[in-house]
Amino acid sequence: MKIAPFSSQDLLSRLVEPRADRLELVTGSLRQLGVPHEILTAGDTRHVWVHPGRRVLPGRRIKTIVAHHDRYPDSPGANDNAAAVARLVELSASPVYRKAQNLQILFTDREEVVAGDRLREQGAWKLATWLKGQPDAKRWCFFSFDVFGCGDTPVLSTTGGLLLKKRLHGAGFDRWKTLFHATLRRMARFSTMEPLATPLSDDWSFTAHGFPSVLLTALPMAEIRGWRKRREYPKTWQRINSIDDTPETLTPASEGLLHRVFQAIAGMELTLRDLPA
């Protein structure tokens, strides 16, 4: 039997099906692409760790690109977060990933916490708690990709830093600030990136455990201006966690946008001197 070649669009279509087993779709696609990976179990959550494409060099941070594979109940979850997951699965088999130093991908579970749940129920919180006890994870820093399928402009969230500054002055905020500004500088070579207050994602669970972590998303520039100047809540955000988060709302430009941001992070060099563990 001839196996059809992998297509990120085909994976996206399967991820938004009502009864989709997203974990199995991700791991099955990685197996099809021949990408080494394993399941990390933290409590009752299951995360997919894609092994680094090249050997990990000492004295440097291990850049971990994160995208949650789950979705909000009864939502197709196209922008939140199937679009990013499908594209990152494809990129895990790309030359950019295979040649990058100190780069890995993590597909996390249960980012979506429903009403009444505490943050400690989030999959990333449980995973971060487990990682704190793993010596090899001390060098990990995190770049969370969430709601990246609609828009023409990449956004770097400022929310994590604002919360840290209010609650946890000192080393935690300094590490976040260092990673935040390093990401902005790196992206300046590839594309405009807008700093903006956004809803939180997996990033806060990692940040709260002492891991440097930033959140990257995408929006139409018109919605960024409306949110900044007039506090008009972006229409893109209004659709997430609802039945309106369908593939038809995604914009083709966002796919190339994610690739450019991925490429920029792949080429970043973060030493432990600049960003201590």
N, C-alpha and C positions, 0 to 999 in steps of 0.2 A: 504493500500500500504506500502510495506517495504521500509524504507529509507536506502540508502547505507551508511555505516560508512564513516566518514570524512577521506580524504586522502590528504596530502599536495601535493603529486604528481598530483592528479586529479585537485586540485585547480590551481596548476602551469599551467597545460595544458589548463585550461579554461581561465586563465589570459592572455595568449599569443595569444588567438584567435583574428582575425582581428577586430571584432566588439564587443569585450568584454566590458561590463560595469564593470570596475574594482571596483568601489565603491560598487555596489550592490553585486558583488561576495565576497568581504571582509565582508560586513555586514551580508550577507546571511550565510556565513560559521560560523561567530561568533554566530549567532542565532542557527544554527544547533548544535554547540558545547555547547550552554547554557552559553556563556560568556557575562557578563554584559558590555554594551558599550553604547555610544551615539555619535551623530553627533555634532561636533563643527563647526559652520558656521562663517567664517571670510571674509567679503566682498562677492565675488562671488566664494569662495573656500569652500570645505567641507572636513573635517578631521574626522577620526574615533578615538575616545578616548576610550581605553579599561580601565575600572575601575581597581584600584589597587586590587591585589589578597587578600591582608590582610589589616587590619587597618593601617593608616599612623601614625607613631610615631612622637611626637613633638621633636624639637631640631635637626632634621636631614633633609638633602636634600631629595627630591623626585626624584628618578632616572627615567628618561623617555626615553624609548627605541623607536627610531623613524625609520620608513621606509616609503618612499613615495610610494603611490599606483598607481600613474599615470605613463605614459610612453611617450617617444618622438613620435611625429606623424609618422606613417607608419613603426615604428619599432616593432617587436614582444615584445621587452622589457623583455627578459627572465632573463638576468643577471641584467638588469637595469629596474625594480627592483623586478620582479615577484618572483624570487627565495627567496629573503629575506622575502617578504611579506607572501608567502605561509608557510614558516617555522615558522615565528613569529605568524601567526594565529594559527597554531598547538600548539606552545608553550604556547599560552595564556590560554590553557585549561590544561596545565601540572601541576603536583604537584610542580615543581620548581617555577612556577609563583604563584600558590595559596599560597605557604608557605613563599614567599619572603616578606620582610618588605620594605615599601616605594618604591615600584616598579610599574610602569605602562607602557603601550604601546600606541603609537600614530602613526596612519597611515595617513600620510599627503598627501595633494593634490597639484598638479601643481608645483612639484619640477623642472620639465623640462621647462625651459624658452627658447623659440625659438629666432632665430636671430631677433634683433630689439627690443626685450622686455627688460625692465629694471629689475634689481634685485627686485625692489619694487613690481613687478608683481608676484613674486614667492609666492606660497601659504603659505610657512613657514614665509615669511616676514609679510604677512597680519595676520597670526595667532599670531605671536610674538607681533605685535602691539596691538592686542586685549588682549593677556595674560598680557601685562604690566599693564593693568587696573584691573586685577583680583587679589585681595589680596592673595587668596589661591595659586596662581601660582608663587609667589615670591620665593618659595623654590624649584621650578623645576630646574633640570639640565638635559642636553640632550646628548644622545648617538645615533648618526645617523648611521644606517646600510644601506649602499648603494653599489651596485655592489659586492655582497658577494657570488656569485654563481660559481665562477671559481677560483681555486687556492688551494694551500696547506698551505698557510701562512697568518695569520691575520695581517692587517696593521693598524696602528694608524696614521692618517694624521697630519702632522706638519704645513700644509698650513694656517690654521686659526690663529695659534699663530704667524706665520711670518707676516701676514697682521696686526694683532693687534699690534705687536711690532713696526711696521712702522707708524701706524696711530693713535693708541689710547693707548699710554703708561699709566701705572697706574693700577687702580683696575681691569679693564676689562682683561688686560693681566695677572695679578696675579691670577685671578680666573681661567682663561683658563689653565695657567701653573699648578695650583694645581690639577685640574681635569685630565689633561693630564698625569701627573706623577703618580697620584693615580691609574689611569687605567693601566698604564704600570706595576706598582708594583703588582697590583692585578692579572693581566694576567700572571705574571711570575710564579705563583703557578699552572697554568693550561696548558700553552702552550707558545711557543715563539711568541712574537708580535713585528713586525718591525715598527719603526717610519720612515715615508717616506712622502715627498711632493707629494700631489695628487691633482686632480681636486676637487673643492668644491662641496658641496651638500646643504642640508637644514641647515647644521651646521652653516654656516656663517650668515644666516638670524637671527637665535637665538642669536648667539654671538654678532652681531651688535646691538641687543636690550638689551645687558647686562646680558643675561643668559649664564652661563657656558655651553659650548657645544663642543663635540669632534666628529670626523668622523671616523668610522671603516669600513674597506673594506677588500677584500682578493685578493691575487695575487699568481701565481706560483713563487717560490723562484728564479727561473732562470730569470724571468722578473724583479723582484726586483733588482737583481744584475746588470742586463743590464741597468736599469734606473739609478741606482746609479753611476755605474762606467763609462758607455759610453753614457749616456743620450739617450738610445734607448727607445722610447716611447712604453710602454707595449702593446703587441698584444691584451690583454684583453680589454684595454681601447680603442683600435682602433675599436673594434666591437660595442661598445655602441653607442646609438643614430643612429643605422643603421639597414638595413634589415638582417644583419649578426648576430644580437643578438638573437640567436635561442636557444631552449632547448638543442639541440645537442652539444652546446659549453660548457655547464655546466659540472662541475666535481663532482663526488659523494663525494669526500673528503670534499668539502666545506660545505656540510650539517652538518656533525659532527663538523666541525670547528665552524660554527655559534652557534651550541648548546653549545659548551664549552665556547665561549665568552659570550653568554647569561647567562650561569650559573655563570660565574665569576662576571658579573655585578650584578646579582641578590643577590650575597653574599656580595657585597661592602657595607660598612657603611661610609657614608659621613656626618659628623656633621656640623652644622652651625658655629661652632668654627673654624673648619678647612677650610671650604668653605663658607664664609659669604654671606648672601643674599644681 
